[in-house]
């Protein structure tokens, strides 16, 4: 049995460290001295040396965490004035103080992180309307965070402070599925209202149980929050009637956690309207509405109750029921629907939910493992995390286009490996003393509920057999153990993933002392619309930790937090890669197991994650720049709409209409490349001819700069570049590069600027024998660029570098040392220590840049269904310098009919 003293001693040491070292974390020596003296003092809480060592490991990890404040842009032309600092002295921050205490003592947040959360939530609350003012207000704001990075803790802090400052009604819109709503409600019960909502709203429950404190409630009940929804029930007029509850009968702040569903929202509006003031026709209580996952009313939904148009109409109506209302959207992607969806810029700005007052970009804490660390440019530490799934294998079991009738006779070998890894993961976590922590594995390979249920059955069948073998044979000696197939298999996976090195123990120790107890409680659950959240009852396993393999589709991947997620197995044809970011359940915190978590995922998706991560980061970096330039949320909205990568989201949202979409796109400060080509031999030959003809003309059209190695020309006239872009054909699915639109832009909107041209010949590839004719000479090409290439009958993907053609930082070419230094300095001033992007070198002092790439094909024979790919491919990169003010746009067109050949709008929805 787990020693109950461990948690008590850990909490007491944590509280002591927090109290004594508020500003600066303790040194290792100070930390050890304090922990050991407390262990000696608290001899009534005995723990073994091993248990004490584990306590120290966990506390060490939380002590060093830091978090920066975020950065925001706001519209300074509104009558809104800062109000919180001047009223601070007269306010009793009762709710915030008990939440802060709860975070420090129960969640082991260190005081430097809670101090930052205090500051961030102060800044955001100050941007909301002042609930004590006499004037009516309607405020609109957006908080931009990272997936699973603690946005909920943030808006929980905001809710606590809103209640402290005088907001009387707080409505949280929590996703579109009941399981998400229940998860949010149970969290707010513990971290905001401090009472179990299911008892509070049960008219038959005794008074003692109704008010029994949980979570923050244990830190004081002098003031109360009334919950008008519960873990068991979304908003329901009858429940409130049976408890005699209405806005007039309760003087405490009220919280409601509601699903995004038209019927439920309309019922809420109807009930609220009974409290309108006779004179103003409005409800005269200040209200805060928090729209969690503001992006998650799926745009192509077939159900009217879930359509964004219907839901947003309800939200607007809800806000206007109140004389004073603040709306706070929460999103994990800058490509948010509020920017992307409207047909026109005017329509976007005119939308009543547009965050015209402020946009706040959060900085995640240092222990957050997000897209950047896993898929970004600097991923050394997590290089073992990603394990590519091969299409060749997966097509035999779960082809991308399977139907709901698909029989599941067997599972892919890679899935068995991932499950076996999860079993070993559990044993190592037990070895590390994390007995009561939840552990989850996610399997997401189909959008069909029927198929998910069949997979869950097959996984369970295999698991039952392995559990039985482990129970009967794991403790035997090595020779006998190796005769049992499942134990032999687990051993093989143990060796393959070098778990002895990671766990610092041997296979015999794991088998004899940990394996059986670690895997016996593991359950397999299907999680989808039919099963709801009940299948993931983390709440009822607080004491012992739930160990679960969750099999599901979108409800698993959108918004639902999988506690202690250690292994993910993800294979979906989500051509709509902006939605991939929201599906990143594997982002988050991995205390004491960041060296153990693994993700099995399609190779193509790994590439796309890298690409979309870069695109999202560049937009987030813009917020810091825009703050310095006093720019407004409206200008940020335009920036997102005009980002070349926003076209992916636009296309998805317009899939059900066959219209042609025309969009202005900002190209200044961008490097646009051609990583996707059409797999048509004639087109590839034509591209090669256009490429070679262009180089031939460079002999007379430009001036060769011999100081830049190997080949660089300056002063090339734009007509030549325009012609190349018109002649060079790329695949329509890479929406960010549209040669025709770029050619028109250069021709019509760029003055007679001349171009720099770089021919890249310093890659890892072999020599290009024929060389390239340039005027009267032939340029030898000593080294081409070798890239992994995947091809099917329609598309060739130069994919080995995360949907890029050039290597990182390739845009430095042609700059002087001083210019490179200037670019680095500028980037650092605005973005701190972040990884420098290609666009950072596209400084306004330089000429526009055309990069010519000769790619040596390294064909991935396993993933490619088309082997007829030429040994060399020709690709382009077009870099437009940052023009600073006066942003000019190219006019991109998206032909929806053509795009439908490449993607299926129904892929988005689970069935």
KOLNU-207942 format. One record per residue (C-alpha): residue in three letters; z negated, x, y. Coordinates in steps of 0.1 Angstrom, whole numbers, padded with zeros to 4 digits, always signed. Layout:
residues N
ALAZXY ...
//
This chain:
residues 911
UNK+0000+0000+0000 UNK+0007+0011+0035 UNK-0024+0024+0053 UNK-0032-0001+0082 UNK-0049+0026+0102 UNK-0015+0044+0108 UNK-0002+0018+0133 UNK-0036+0015+0151 UNK-0040+0053+0155 UNK-0004+0056+0166 UNK-0008+0029+0193 UNK-0040+0045+0206 UNK-0025+0080+0208 UNK+0006+0066+0224 UNK-0015+0048+0250 UNK-0035+0079+0257 UNK-0004+0101+0262 UNK+0011+0074+0285 UNK-0020+0072+0306 UNK-0025+0109+0310 UNK+0011+0120+0314 UNK+0027+0094+0337 UNK+0050+0115+0358 UNK+0059+0145+0336 UNK+0059+0145+0297 UNK+0033+0167+0280 UNK+0042+0201+0266 UNK+0042+0204+0228 UNK+0008+0221+0230 UNK-0007+0195+0253 UNK+0006+0167+0231 UNK-0008+0183+0199 UNK-0042+0190+0214 UNK-0045+0154+0226 UNK-0033+0139+0193 UNK-0056+0160+0172 UNK-0087+0154+0194 UNK-0081+0117+0192 UNK-0077+0118+0154 UNK-0111+0136+0153 UNK-0127+0111+0176 UNK-0113+0081+0158 UNK-0126+0092+0124 UNK-0131+0054+0117 UNK-0093+0053+0113 UNK-0087+0078+0086 UNK-0051+0088+0078 UNK-0038+0116+0054 UNK-0022+0148+0068 UNK+0012+0135+0058 UNK+0007+0102+0075 UNK-0006+0120+0107 UNK+0025+0143+0106 UNK+0047+0112+0105 UNK+0029+0097+0135 UNK+0035+0128+0154 UNK+0073+0128+0146 UNK+0076+0092+0159 UNK+0056+0098+0190 UNK+0074+0130+0198 UNK+0107+0112+0198 UNK+0096+0085+0223 UNK+0079+0110+0247 UNK+0111+0128+0256 UNK+0132+0098+0263 UNK+0144+0094+0299 UNK+0164+0068+0317 UNK+0182+0069+0351 UNK+0184+0040+0375 UNK+0217+0023+0376 UNK+0242+0021+0405 UNK+0254-0011+0422 UNK+0279-0023+0447 UNK+0273-0054+0468 UNK+0290-0074+0495 UNK+0272-0065+0527 UNK+0289-0092+0548 UNK+0268-0120+0534 UNK+0237-0134+0552 UNK+0215-0122+0522 UNK+0188-0098+0533 UNK+0165-0076+0511 UNK+0133-0096+0506 UNK+0113-0081+0477 UNK+0099-0049+0493 UNK+0084-0067+0523 UNK+0067-0093+0500 UNK+0055-0069+0473 UNK+0020-0065+0487 UNK+0014-0103+0486 UNK+0027-0108+0451 UNK+0007-0107+0419 UNK+0030-0092+0393 UNK+0011-0108+0364 UNK+0040-0114+0341 UNK+0057-0081+0347 UNK+0025-0061+0343 UNK+0018-0076+0309 UNK+0054-0070+0298 UNK+0051-0034+0309 UNK+0019-0030+0289 UNK+0035-0046+0259 UNK+0065-0021+0261 UNK+0042+0009+0264 UNK+0016-0001+0238 UNK+0035-0020+0212 UNK+0071-0007+0216 UNK+0059+0029+0225 UNK+0081+0031+0257 UNK+0069+0061+0277 UNK+0057+0054+0313 UNK+0087+0072+0328 UNK+0111+0048+0311 UNK+0090+0017+0321 UNK+0088+0031+0357 UNK+0127+0032+0357 UNK+0129-0003+0343 UNK+0105-0014+0370 UNK+0127+0001+0397 UNK+0160-0012+0382 UNK+0146-0048+0378 UNK+0132-0046+0413 UNK+0167-0037+0426 UNK+0183-0065+0407 UNK+0157-0092+0416 UNK+0160-0082+0453 UNK+0198-0089+0450 UNK+0190-0124+0438 UNK+0181-0151+0463 UNK+0145-0152+0477 UNK+0128-0181+0459 UNK+0103-0185+0487 UNK+0128-0189+0515 UNK+0134-0223+0531 UNK+0172-0219+0531 UNK+0195-0231+0503 UNK+0214-0203+0484 UNK+0239-0197+0457 UNK+0239-0160+0445 UNK+0263-0146+0420 UNK+0259-0112+0403 UNK+0269-0093+0372 UNK+0250-0066+0352 UNK+0272-0042+0333 UNK+0255-0024+0304 UNK+0265-0009+0270 UNK+0266-0027+0237 UNK+0231-0028+0221 UNK+0217-0005+0248 UNK+0187-0027+0259 UNK+0204-0052+0282 UNK+0179-0078+0268 UNK+0149-0057+0278 UNK+0165-0055+0312 UNK+0169-0092+0317 UNK+0135-0099+0301 UNK+0120-0076+0329 UNK+0141-0096+0355 UNK+0128-0129+0340 UNK+0092-0118+0342 UNK+0096-0107+0378 UNK+0115-0138+0387 UNK+0086-0159+0374 UNK+0062-0136+0394 UNK+0082-0140+0427 UNK+0085-0178+0426 UNK+0115-0188+0405 UNK+0105-0220+0387 UNK+0133-0225+0362 UNK+0149-0197+0342 UNK+0178-0207+0319 UNK+0192-0181+0295 UNK+0226-0189+0280 UNK+0225-0170+0247 UNK+0259-0167+0230 UNK+0278-0195+0212 UNK+0261-0194+0178 UNK+0227-0208+0169 UNK+0217-0176+0151 UNK+0221-0157+0184 UNK+0202-0183+0203 UNK+0173-0182+0178 UNK+0172-0144+0180 UNK+0170-0145+0218 UNK+0144-0173+0219 UNK+0121-0155+0194 UNK+0124-0124+0215 UNK+0116-0142+0248 UNK+0087-0159+0230 UNK+0072-0125+0224 UNK+0082-0107+0256 UNK+0082-0134+0282 UNK+0064-0167+0274 UNK+0038-0151+0250 UNK+0036-0183+0228 UNK+0054-0194+0197 UNK+0078-0220+0210 UNK+0081-0239+0178 UNK+0044-0248+0179 UNK+0043-0254+0217 UNK+0070-0281+0213 UNK+0055-0297+0182 UNK+0037-0329+0193 UNK+0017-0329+0161 UNK+0005-0293+0164 UNK-0032-0288+0173 UNK-0039-0275+0208 UNK-0053-0242+0194 UNK-0021-0234+0176 UNK+0001-0245+0205 UNK-0014-0219+0228 UNK-0019-0192+0202 UNK-0008-0160+0220 UNK+0020-0137+0206 UNK+0035-0105+0220 UNK+0028-0103+0258 UNK+0005-0134+0254 UNK-0021-0110+0240 UNK-0023-0092+0273 UNK-0035-0123+0293 UNK-0030-0160+0295 UNK-0044-0167+0330 UNK-0009-0179+0339 UNK+0016-0195+0315 UNK+0053-0199+0310 UNK+0064-0232+0295 UNK+0093-0230+0270 UNK+0114-0261+0269 UNK+0135-0250+0239 UNK+0122-0234+0207 UNK+0131-0212+0178 UNK+0138-0243+0157 UNK+0155-0264+0184 UNK+0180-0259+0211 UNK+0177-0281+0242 UNK+0169-0317+0231 UNK+0159-0345+0254 UNK+0139-0363+0227 UNK+0117-0333+0219 UNK+0108-0331+0256 UNK+0102-0368+0258 UNK+0079-0368+0228 UNK+0058-0340+0245 UNK+0058-0358+0279 UNK+0075-0327+0294 UNK+0096-0328+0326 UNK+0101-0307+0357 UNK+0074-0327+0375 UNK+0048-0326+0348 UNK+0047-0288+0346 UNK+0036-0265+0374 UNK+0043-0233+0354 UNK+0076-0215+0354 UNK+0099-0230+0327 UNK+0122-0211+0304 UNK+0151-0227+0284 UNK+0172-0207+0259 UNK+0204-0226+0254 UNK+0237-0221+0234 UNK+0270-0220+0252 UNK+0282-0254+0241 UNK+0296-0282+0263 UNK+0277-0310+0247 UNK+0243-0293+0249 UNK+0250-0281+0285 UNK+0260-0316+0296 UNK+0228-0331+0281 UNK+0208-0305+0300 UNK+0226-0314+0333 UNK+0220-0351+0326 UNK+0183-0345+0320 UNK+0179-0322+0351 UNK+0197-0347+0373 UNK+0167-0371+0370 UNK+0147-0346+0391 UNK+0170-0346+0421 UNK+0154-0350+0455 UNK+0163-0383+0471 UNK+0171-0368+0505 UNK+0192-0337+0495 UNK+0205-0350+0462 UNK+0196-0315+0448 UNK+0167-0302+0426 UNK+0143-0285+0450 UNK+0130-0258+0427 UNK+0145-0223+0427 UNK+0165-0216+0395 UNK+0177-0184+0378 UNK+0205-0186+0353 UNK+0211-0156+0330 UNK+0244-0157+0312 UNK+0239-0133+0283 UNK+0272-0119+0268 UNK+0289-0135+0298 UNK+0322-0126+0281 UNK+0316-0145+0249 UNK+0333-0178+0254 UNK+0363-0169+0232 UNK+0394-0176+0252 UNK+0416-0188+0224 UNK+0392-0211+0208 UNK+0405-0243+0193 UNK+0373-0263+0199 UNK+0369-0281+0232 UNK+0331-0278+0231 UNK+0335-0240+0230 UNK+0364-0235+0254 UNK+0356-0212+0283 UNK+0371-0237+0308 UNK+0348-0264+0296 UNK+0317-0242+0294 UNK+0323-0226+0328 UNK+0327-0260+0343 UNK+0293-0269+0329 UNK+0277-0237+0342 UNK+0291-0243+0377 UNK+0278-0279+0377 UNK+0244-0266+0365 UNK+0241-0242+0393 UNK+0251-0268+0419 UNK+0224-0292+0407 UNK+0199-0269+0425 UNK+0193-0263+0462 UNK+0186-0226+0454 UNK+0203-0209+0424 UNK+0211-0174+0413 UNK+0235-0166+0386 UNK+0233-0133+0367 UNK+0261-0125+0342 UNK+0254-0098+0315 UNK+0283-0081+0299 UNK+0289-0050+0278 UNK+0325-0044+0289 UNK+0341-0039+0323 UNK+0371-0057+0309 UNK+0352-0089+0315 UNK+0369-0123+0313 UNK+0358-0131+0349 UNK+0382-0104+0361 UNK+0409-0107+0335 UNK+0414-0144+0329 UNK+0424-0159+0362 UNK+0462-0162+0366 UNK+0461-0147+0401 UNK+0439-0125+0422 UNK+0432-0154+0446 UNK+0421-0175+0416 UNK+0398-0147+0405 UNK+0381-0144+0438 UNK+0379-0182+0443 UNK+0361-0187+0410 UNK+0326-0199+0417 UNK+0311-0177+0389 UNK+0328-0145+0403 UNK+0300-0119+0409 UNK+0309-0117+0446 UNK+0274-0107+0457 UNK+0267-0077+0435 UNK+0277-0058+0403 UNK+0250-0035+0388 UNK+0259-0009+0363 UNK+0230+0002+0340 UNK+0224+0037+0328 UNK+0213+0037+0291 UNK+0183+0058+0281 UNK+0189+0093+0267 UNK+0182+0082+0231 UNK+0209+0056+0232 UNK+0237+0063+0207 UNK+0267+0045+0222 UNK+0305+0046+0220 UNK+0305+0079+0240 UNK+0284+0098+0215 UNK+0303+0085+0184 UNK+0339+0081+0197 UNK+0339+0099+0230 UNK+0352+0134+0238 UNK+0319+0152+0231 UNK+0309+0141+0196 UNK+0298+0173+0179 UNK+0263+0160+0171 UNK+0276+0128+0154 UNK+0307+0142+0137 UNK+0295+0132+0102 UNK+0289+0096+0112 UNK+0325+0083+0108 UNK+0341+0079+0074 UNK+0377+0067+0076 UNK+0388+0038+0053 UNK+0423+0043+0039 UNK+0448+0015+0041 UNK+0462+0025+0007 UNK+0428+0017-0010 UNK+0420-0013+0011 UNK+0453-0031+0007 UNK+0445-0034-0030 UNK+0414-0054-0023 UNK+0414-0069+0012 UNK+0449-0067+0028 UNK+0448-0074+0065 UNK+0467-0106+0060 UNK+0447-0121+0032 UNK+0440-0158+0030 UNK+0408-0177+0024 UNK+0417-0182-0012 UNK+0415-0145-0019 UNK+0397-0138-0052 UNK+0372-0110-0052 UNK+0373-0095-0087 UNK+0362-0061-0077 UNK+0352-0041-0046 UNK+0369-0010-0032 UNK+0354+0023-0044 UNK+0346+0032-0008 UNK+0325+0000-0005 UNK+0305+0009-0037 UNK+0299+0044-0022 UNK+0287+0029+0011 UNK+0263+0005-0007 UNK+0250+0034-0029 UNK+0245+0054+0003 UNK+0225+0026+0018 UNK+0202+0026-0013 UNK+0196+0064-0008 UNK+0192+0058+0029 UNK+0163+0034+0021 UNK+0146+0060-0002 UNK+0148+0087+0025 UNK+0134+0064+0052 UNK+0105+0057+0028 UNK+0101+0094+0023 UNK+0098+0097+0061 UNK+0070+0071+0062 UNK+0090+0043+0079 UNK+0079+0018+0053 UNK+0076-0013+0076 UNK+0108-0007+0096 UNK+0137-0032+0090 UNK+0168-0016+0074 UNK+0202-0033+0074 UNK+0237-0027+0061 UNK+0267-0046+0075 UNK+0299-0054+0056 UNK+0326-0070+0077 UNK+0360-0070+0060 UNK+0372-0107+0062 UNK+0371-0135+0087 UNK+0369-0162+0060 UNK+0335-0176+0051 UNK+0347-0183+0015 UNK+0357-0146+0011 UNK+0325-0134+0027 UNK+0305-0154+0002 UNK+0325-0141-0027 UNK+0320-0105-0015 UNK+0282-0111-0012 UNK+0281-0124-0048 UNK+0300-0093-0061 UNK+0278-0069-0041 UNK+0247-0087-0055 UNK+0259-0085-0090 UNK+0264-0047-0088 UNK+0230-0043-0070 UNK+0211-0062-0096 UNK+0225-0039-0123 UNK+0216-0008-0103 UNK+0181-0020-0095 UNK+0175-0027-0132 UNK+0187+0008-0142 UNK+0167+0025-0115 UNK+0135+0006-0126 UNK+0140+0015-0162 UNK+0154+0050-0161 UNK+0149+0067-0127 UNK+0116+0083-0136 UNK+0130+0099-0168 UNK+0139+0136-0168 UNK+0172+0147-0154 UNK+0191+0150-0186 UNK+0183+0114-0197 UNK+0189+0101-0162 UNK+0224+0115-0161 UNK+0234+0095-0192 UNK+0230+0063-0172 UNK+0262+0055-0153 UNK+0246+0040-0121 UNK+0221+0068-0117 UNK+0248+0093-0123 UNK+0268+0076-0096 UNK+0239+0076-0071 UNK+0234+0113-0078 UNK+0271+0119-0070 UNK+0268+0101-0037 UNK+0236+0120-0029 UNK+0255+0153-0035 UNK+0286+0143-0016 UNK+0267+0134+0015 UNK+0245+0165+0013 UNK+0214+0144+0014 UNK+0192+0171+0000 UNK+0198+0192+0031 UNK+0191+0162+0054 UNK+0161+0148+0036 UNK+0146+0183+0028 UNK+0137+0171-0007 UNK+0154+0172-0041 UNK+0170+0145-0063 UNK+0143+0146-0088 UNK+0116+0138-0062 UNK+0136+0109-0048 UNK+0142+0094-0083 UNK+0106+0099-0095 UNK+0087+0088-0064 UNK+0108+0068-0041 UNK+0140+0052-0053 UNK+0127+0022-0073 UNK+0102+0011-0046 UNK+0128+0016-0018 UNK+0156-0005-0033 UNK+0137-0032-0051 UNK+0132-0054-0019 UNK+0169-0051-0008 UNK+0185-0085-0006 UNK+0222-0094-0001 UNK+0229-0122+0024 UNK+0261-0138+0037 UNK+0258-0143+0075 UNK+0283-0168+0089 UNK+0286-0202+0105 UNK+0274-0219+0073 UNK+0243-0198+0067 UNK+0232-0194+0103 UNK+0206-0169+0114 UNK+0182-0181+0088 UNK+0197-0155+0064 UNK+0184-0127+0085 UNK+0148-0136+0089 UNK+0136-0103+0104 UNK+0108-0123+0121 UNK+0091-0133+0088 UNK+0092-0096+0076 UNK+0074-0081+0105 UNK+0047-0067+0082 UNK+0068-0053+0055 UNK+0103-0048+0070 UNK+0134-0067+0058 UNK+0159-0047+0038 UNK+0192-0064+0037 UNK+0229-0060+0031 UNK+0245-0085+0054 UNK+0281-0097+0046 UNK+0299-0116+0074 UNK+0326-0118+0100 UNK+0325-0123+0138 UNK+0290-0139+0140 UNK+0278-0106+0124 UNK+0297-0086+0149 UNK+0292-0104+0181 UNK+0258-0103+0198 UNK+0237-0105+0167 UNK+0213-0075+0165 UNK+0211-0061+0131 UNK+0177-0044+0130 UNK+0176-0009+0117 UNK+0213-0008+0110 UNK+0219+0023+0089 UNK+0253+0017+0072 UNK+0283-0002+0085 UNK+0314-0010+0066 UNK+0340-0024+0089 UNK+0377-0032+0082 UNK+0394-0058+0103 UNK+0428-0059+0118 UNK+0416-0065+0153 UNK+0447-0056+0173 UNK+0427-0068+0203 UNK+0409-0037+0208 UNK+0389-0047+0238 UNK+0369-0070+0215 UNK+0362-0040+0193 UNK+0336-0028+0218 UNK+0316-0060+0215 UNK+0318-0057+0178 UNK+0300-0023+0179 UNK+0268-0034+0162 UNK+0263+0002+0152 UNK+0256+0013+0188 UNK+0220+0014+0197 UNK+0188+0032+0188 UNK+0182+0050+0156 UNK+0146+0063+0158 UNK+0138+0088+0130 UNK+0172+0082+0113 UNK+0199+0093+0138 UNK+0209+0120+0113 UNK+0213+0094+0085 UNK+0234+0064+0098 UNK+0270+0062+0088 UNK+0300+0040+0096 UNK+0329+0034+0072 UNK+0358+0022+0093 UNK+0397+0019+0094 UNK+0412+0051+0108 UNK+0432+0032+0133 UNK+0401+0015+0146 UNK+0384+0049+0151 UNK+0414+0060+0172 UNK+0412+0029+0193 UNK+0375+0031+0198 UNK+0380+0065+0213 UNK+0408+0052+0236 UNK+0390+0020+0248 UNK+0357+0040+0253 UNK+0376+0064+0277 UNK+0392+0034+0295 UNK+0358+0016+0299 UNK+0341+0048+0311 UNK+0366+0055+0337 UNK+0361+0020+0352 UNK+0323+0024+0351 UNK+0327+0057+0369 UNK+0346+0039+0396 UNK+0314+0019+0405 UNK+0296+0051+0417 UNK+0327+0061+0438 UNK+0330+0026+0453 UNK+0293+0025+0463 UNK+0299+0057+0483 UNK+0329+0041+0500 UNK+0309+0008+0507 UNK+0334-0012+0486 UNK+0327-0047+0473 UNK+0325-0065+0439 UNK+0358-0082+0449 UNK+0375-0048+0451 UNK+0360-0038+0418 UNK+0374-0070+0402 UNK+0409-0061+0415 UNK+0405-0026+0401 UNK+0397-0040+0366 UNK+0426-0064+0367 UNK+0450-0037+0377 UNK+0438-0011+0352 UNK+0467-0005+0327 UNK+0443-0010+0298 UNK+0433-0045+0310 UNK+0467-0057+0297 UNK+0453-0057+0262 UNK+0427-0083+0272 UNK+0452-0102+0293 UNK+0477-0104+0264 UNK+0450-0117+0240 UNK+0439-0144+0264 UNK+0475-0156+0268 UNK+0484-0155+0231 UNK+0487-0192+0227 UNK+0511-0196+0255 UNK+0546-0181+0251 UNK+0550-0173+0287 UNK+0558-0140+0302 UNK+0529-0124+0320 UNK+0535-0103+0351 UNK+0507-0081+0364 UNK+0503-0056+0392 UNK+0489-0024+0377 UNK+0473+0006+0395 UNK+0488+0039+0384 UNK+0473+0062+0410 UNK+0448+0086+0394 UNK+0460+0078+0359 UNK+0476+0098+0331 UNK+0499+0074+0311 UNK+0513+0086+0277 UNK+0536+0075+0249 UNK+0514+0076+0217 UNK+0533+0047+0201 UNK+0570+0049+0194 UNK+0594+0025+0177 UNK+0601+0035+0141 UNK+0638+0031+0145 UNK+0659+0063+0138 UNK+0685+0054+0164 UNK+0659+0049+0191 UNK+0642+0081+0182 UNK+0675+0100+0184 UNK+0682+0084+0218 UNK+0648+0095+0230 UNK+0654+0130+0218 UNK+0687+0131+0236 UNK+0672+0118+0269 UNK+0644+0143+0266 UNK+0668+0173+0260 UNK+0692+0161+0287 UNK+0663+0160+0312 UNK+0653+0196+0303 UNK+0689+0208+0306 UNK+0690+0194+0342 UNK+0658+0212+0351 UNK+0679+0244+0353 UNK+0694+0232+0386 UNK+0671+0203+0397 UNK+0638+0221+0401 UNK+0623+0255+0409 UNK+0608+0273+0379 UNK+0572+0286+0387 UNK+0568+0317+0366 UNK+0531+0320+0375 UNK+0523+0290+0353 UNK+0528+0298+0316 UNK+0549+0290+0297 UNK+0573+0265+0314 UNK+0566+0248+0347 UNK+0589+0235+0374 UNK+0581+0223+0409 UNK+0601+0203+0434 UNK+0620+0181+0408 UNK+0636+0151+0425 UNK+0623+0117+0415 UNK+0657+0103+0405 UNK+0657+0126+0374 UNK+0623+0114+0364 UNK+0633+0077+0370 UNK+0663+0081+0347 UNK+0642+0097+0319 UNK+0617+0068+0320 UNK+0644+0042+0319 UNK+0661+0059+0289 UNK+0630+0067+0269 UNK+0620+0037+0247 UNK+0584+0033+0236 UNK+0567+0007+0214 UNK+0557-0025+0233 UNK+0523-0027+0218 UNK+0511+0003+0238 UNK+0509-0018+0268 UNK+0495+0008+0292 UNK+0529+0027+0292 UNK+0558+0007+0305 UNK+0587+0030+0313 UNK+0608+0005+0331 UNK+0579-0007+0353 UNK+0570+0030+0361 UNK+0606+0039+0369 UNK+0608+0010+0393 UNK+0575+0020+0409 UNK+0586+0056+0414 UNK+0620+0045+0428 UNK+0607+0018+0452 UNK+0571+0027+0461 UNK+0569+0064+0460 UNK+0584+0081+0490 UNK+0607+0111+0484 UNK+0579+0130+0467 UNK+0591+0156+0443 UNK+0576+0161+0409 UNK+0561+0189+0389 UNK+0572+0191+0353 UNK+0553+0209+0325 UNK+0569+0216+0291 UNK+0539+0221+0268 UNK+0544+0249+0242 UNK+0510+0262+0234 UNK+0499+0238+0206 UNK+0489+0244+0170 UNK+0523+0235+0156 UNK+0551+0257+0144 UNK+0580+0271+0164 UNK+0608+0247+0174 UNK+0637+0267+0161 UNK+0666+0254+0182 UNK+0648+0259+0215 UNK+0657+0238+0244 UNK+0688+0243+0266 UNK+0679+0245+0303 UNK+0710+0251+0325 UNK+0726+0283+0314 UNK+0697+0295+0292 UNK+0679+0284+0260 UNK+0642+0282+0263 UNK+0624+0294+0231 UNK+0596+0270+0220 UNK+0572+0293+0203 UNK+0546+0266+0194 UNK+0548+0228+0193 UNK+0519+0205+0192 UNK+0508+0194+0157 UNK+0495+0158+0155 UNK+0485+0135+0128 UNK+0511+0107+0126 UNK+0509+0073+0109 UNK+0541+0053+0105 UNK+0551+0019+0091 UNK+0585+0002+0093 UNK+0580-0008+0129 UNK+0557+0017+0146 UNK+0550+0054+0147 UNK+0515+0063+0159 UNK+0508+0097+0172 UNK+0472+0090+0163 UNK+0453+0121+0155 UNK+0438+0124+0189 UNK+0424+0090+0197 UNK+0456+0073+0210 UNK+0465+0104+0231 UNK+0494+0127+0231 UNK+0482+0157+0251 UNK+0450+0175+0243 UNK+0419+0169+0265 UNK+0421+0184+0300 UNK+0459+0190+0297 UNK+0464+0177+0333 UNK+0448+0210+0346 UNK+0482+0226+0341 UNK+0498+0238+0374 UNK+0466+0237+0394 UNK+0452+0269+0410 UNK+0417+0281+0400 UNK+0404+0268+0433 UNK+0419+0234+0428 UNK+0404+0232+0393 UNK+0370+0241+0407 UNK+0374+0215+0435 UNK+0383+0188+0409 UNK+0353+0197+0387 UNK+0330+0197+0417 UNK+0342+0163+0429 UNK+0338+0148+0394 UNK+0303+0162+0390 UNK+0292+0148+0423 UNK+0302+0114+0413 UNK+0295+0114+0376 UNK+0268+0140+0369 UNK+0272+0157+0335 UNK+0297+0133+0320 UNK+0327+0147+0301 UNK+0356+0153+0325 UNK+0385+0129+0320 UNK+0422+0138+0323 UNK+0425+0117+0355 UNK+0399+0139+0372 UNK+0425+0167+0376 UNK+0450+0143+0392 UNK+0437+0152+0426 UNK+0455+0139+0457 UNK+0464+0174+0468 UNK+0489+0178+0439 UNK+0524+0165+0432 UNK+0530+0138+0406 UNK+0532+0154+0371 UNK+0555+0148+0342 UNK+0544+0164+0309 UNK+0570+0169+0281 UNK+0556+0172+0245 UNK+0573+0183+0213 UNK+0552+0170+0185 UNK+0553+0185+0150 UNK+0548+0155+0126 UNK+0518+0159+0103 UNK+0525+0127+0084 UNK+0495+0110+0069 UNK+0510+0101+0036 UNK+0481+0079+0025 UNK+0481+0056+0055 UNK+0519+0056+0062 UNK+0541+0031+0045 UNK+0572+0047+0061 UNK+0580+0083+0051 UNK+0612+0086+0070 UNK+0598+0102+0101 UNK+0616+0132+0117 UNK+0598+0165+0115 UNK+0596+0166+0154 UNK+0589+0138+0178 UNK+0594+0138+0215 UNK+0567+0123+0238 UNK+0559+0120+0275 UNK+0528+0120+0297 UNK+0531+0108+0334 UNK+0503+0117+0357 UNK+0500+0100+0392 UNK+0477+0117+0417 UNK+0449+0098+0431 UNK+0462+0084+0464 UNK+0427+0076+0477 UNK+0431+0047+0501 UNK+0460+0022+0501 UNK+0464+0017+0463 UNK+0499+0010+0452 UNK+0507-0010+0421 UNK+0535-0010+0395 UNK+0546-0044+0382 UNK+0540-0046+0344 UNK+0555-0074+0323 UNK+0541-0086+0290 UNK+0566-0105+0269 UNK+0543-0127+0248 UNK+0570-0138+0224 UNK+0578-0101+0215 UNK+0541-0093+0213 UNK+0535-0121+0188 UNK+0554-0100+0162 UNK+0526-0075+0165 UNK+0495-0096+0165 UNK+0480-0128+0153 UNK+0459-0149+0178 UNK+0441-0165+0149 UNK+0427-0132+0138 UNK+0400-0136+0165 UNK+0382-0165+0148 UNK+0362-0169+0117 UNK+0370-0197+0093 
//
